[in-house]
Amino acid sequence: MKIDIDRFGLKDVQVDPNTLFTFPKGMAGFENYRNFKLFHQEGGGKVFWLQSVDDAKISFPIMAPDELDIAYEIELSDEDCALIGLADPNDAAIGVVVYRDAANEANGPIAANTRSPVIFNLKTRLGMQKVLREVRPGLTVRAR
């Protein structure tokens, strides 16, 4: 299949449909968009892009929390696990949506939305965004 990636001005990018992730409930605020491709722009550092296959204009920059020296535990309910078919925690990968504060310059520091991590089941290719009511005191940020 072929997709467009508006953020990078790419048209007709060949994508293996078996590499897509399906988000049964979409992403927060984007519930109608369910099919995504996770990709890494060549030379793009540690940022990955979660690109909507349903709308070429929708994409989210994603990073692994440990790349930002963030470590925290996320409890998934039985309903959450059923939603993404997660039976083995080793099949899960976690990402956080990153952004730059609009008040900062284009080269300002990157911030991460730690209250709404993205959970990927690498085995079933299902994903979800887990909106946390609170970030536990167990949140640790390691200084470099």
HURA-V205893 format. One record per run of one state. SS is the DSSP state (h for helix, s for strand, l for the rest). FROM is the first residue (numbers start at 1). LEN is the number of residues. If there is no record, write none. Layout:
[[SS FROM LEN] [SS FROM LEN]]
//
This chain:
[[l 1 1] [s 2 4] [h 6 3] [l 9 1] [s 10 5] [l 15 2] [h 17 3] [l 20 1] [s 21 3] [l 24 3] [s 27 1] [l 28 2] [s 30 1] [l 31 4] [s 35 5] [l 40 8] [s 48 5] [l 53 6] [s 59 5] [l 64 1] [h 65 4] [l 69 1] [s 70 2] [l 72 6] [h 78 6] [l 84 5] [h 89 3] [s 92 9] [l 101 9] [s 110 3] [l 113 3] [s 116 6] [l 122 4] [s 126 6] [l 132 8] [s 140 2] [l 142 3]]
//
